[in-house]
Amino acid sequence: MRSDSLKLARAAAAILRGKDGPVLDPFMVSGTTGVAAVQTGHTFIGIDQAEHWCQVAERRIRDALGQSITLGNQTSLALDGSS
């Protein structure tokens, strides 16, 4: 199931490739959209009200980037996939 969600999110991010601006996910949960965004070279902003899900998403996106990231606060992520 997760790989299907990631494929769909990558397809959506690919459509946006020529667009300026970040990919925004206001209900980030586990960060699938963020993973797809950074894997396709987009900047990503994710928001979730639950600290647990922000930590899960942070780990998944960090793994996708192959580098460490820092949360700006406990409930949002802002990442640049171009680095």
C-alpha positions as a Markdown table, in Angstrom:
| # | Residue | x | y | z |
|---|---|---|---|---|
| 1 | Met | 0.0 | 0.0 | 0.0 |
| 2 | Arg | 2.7 | 2.5 | 0.9 |
| 3 | Ser | 4.6 | 2.0 | -2.4 |
| 4 | Asp | 1.4 | 2.7 | -4.3 |
| 5 | Ser | 0.9 | 5.9 | -2.3 |
| 6 | Leu | 4.5 | 6.9 | -3.0 |
| 7 | Lys | 4.1 | 6.2 | -6.8 |
| 8 | Leu | 1.0 | 8.4 | -6.8 |
| 9 | Ala | 2.7 | 11.2 | -4.9 |
| 10 | Arg | 5.7 | 11.0 | -7.3 |
| 11 | Ala | 3.4 | 11.3 | -10.3 |
| 12 | Ala | 1.8 | 14.4 | -8.7 |
| 13 | Ala | 5.2 | 15.9 | -8.0 |
| 14 | Ala | 6.4 | 15.2 | -11.6 |
| 15 | Ile | 3.4 | 17.2 | -12.9 |
| 16 | Leu | 4.6 | 20.1 | -10.8 |
| 17 | Arg | 8.2 | 19.9 | -12.0 |
| 18 | Gly | 7.9 | 22.9 | -14.2 |
| 19 | Lys | 6.1 | 24.9 | -11.5 |
| 20 | Asp | 7.8 | 27.4 | -9.1 |
| 21 | Gly | 7.2 | 27.1 | -5.4 |
| 22 | Pro | 7.2 | 24.3 | -2.9 |
| 23 | Val | 5.0 | 21.2 | -2.5 |
| 24 | Leu | 2.7 | 21.8 | 0.5 |
| 25 | Asp | 1.1 | 19.0 | 2.5 |
| 26 | Pro | -1.0 | 20.4 | 5.3 |
| 27 | Phe | -1.8 | 16.9 | 6.6 |
| 28 | Met | 1.6 | 15.3 | 6.4 |
| 29 | Val | 1.1 | 12.2 | 8.6 |
| 30 | Ser | 3.9 | 9.8 | 7.6 |
| 31 | Gly | 5.5 | 12.1 | 5.0 |
| 32 | Thr | 4.8 | 10.1 | 1.7 |
| 33 | Thr | 4.2 | 13.4 | -0.2 |
| 34 | Gly | 7.4 | 14.8 | 1.3 |
| 35 | Val | 9.5 | 11.8 | 0.2 |
| 36 | Ala | 8.1 | 12.0 | -3.3 |
| 37 | Ala | 8.7 | 15.8 | -3.4 |
| 38 | Val | 12.4 | 15.6 | -2.4 |
| 39 | Gln | 13.0 | 12.6 | -4.6 |
| 40 | Thr | 11.8 | 14.6 | -7.6 |
| 41 | Gly | 13.8 | 17.7 | -6.7 |
| 42 | His | 11.1 | 19.8 | -5.1 |
| 43 | Thr | 11.1 | 21.9 | -2.0 |
| 44 | Phe | 8.6 | 20.5 | 0.5 |
| 45 | Ile | 6.6 | 22.0 | 3.4 |
| 46 | Gly | 4.7 | 19.5 | 5.6 |
| 47 | Ile | 2.4 | 20.3 | 8.5 |
| 48 | Asp | 0.9 | 17.9 | 11.0 |
| 49 | Gln | -0.5 | 18.7 | 14.5 |
| 50 | Ala | 0.8 | 15.4 | 16.0 |
| 51 | Glu | 4.5 | 15.5 | 17.0 |
| 52 | His | 4.8 | 11.7 | 16.5 |
| 53 | Trp | 3.9 | 12.0 | 12.8 |
| 54 | Cys | 6.3 | 14.8 | 12.3 |
| 55 | Gln | 9.1 | 12.7 | 13.7 |
| 56 | Val | 8.1 | 9.7 | 11.4 |
| 57 | Ala | 8.0 | 12.0 | 8.4 |
| 58 | Glu | 11.3 | 13.6 | 9.3 |
| 59 | Arg | 13.0 | 10.2 | 9.5 |
| 60 | Arg | 11.5 | 9.1 | 6.1 |
| 61 | Ile | 12.4 | 12.3 | 4.3 |
| 62 | Arg | 15.9 | 12.4 | 5.8 |
| 63 | Asp | 16.4 | 8.8 | 4.6 |
| 64 | Ala | 15.1 | 9.8 | 1.1 |
| 65 | Leu | 17.5 | 12.8 | 1.0 |
| 66 | Gly | 20.4 | 10.7 | 2.5 |
| 67 | Gln | 21.2 | 13.6 | 4.8 |
| 68 | Ser | 20.2 | 15.0 | 8.2 |
| 69 | Ile | 17.5 | 17.7 | 8.4 |
| 70 | Thr | 16.3 | 19.9 | 11.3 |
| 71 | Leu | 12.7 | 20.5 | 12.2 |
| 72 | Gly | 11.9 | 24.2 | 12.4 |
| 73 | Asn | 9.4 | 23.4 | 15.2 |
| 74 | Gln | 7.6 | 20.3 | 16.4 |
| 75 | Thr | 4.8 | 20.5 | 13.9 |
| 76 | Ser | 6.2 | 21.4 | 10.5 |
| 77 | Leu | 9.0 | 20.5 | 8.1 |
| 78 | Ala | 10.5 | 22.7 | 5.3 |
| 79 | Leu | 12.9 | 20.8 | 3.0 |
| 80 | Asp | 14.6 | 21.5 | -0.2 |
| 81 | Gly | 15.1 | 18.4 | -2.4 |
| 82 | Ser | 17.5 | 20.1 | -4.7 |
| 83 | Ser | 20.5 | 19.9 | -2.3 |
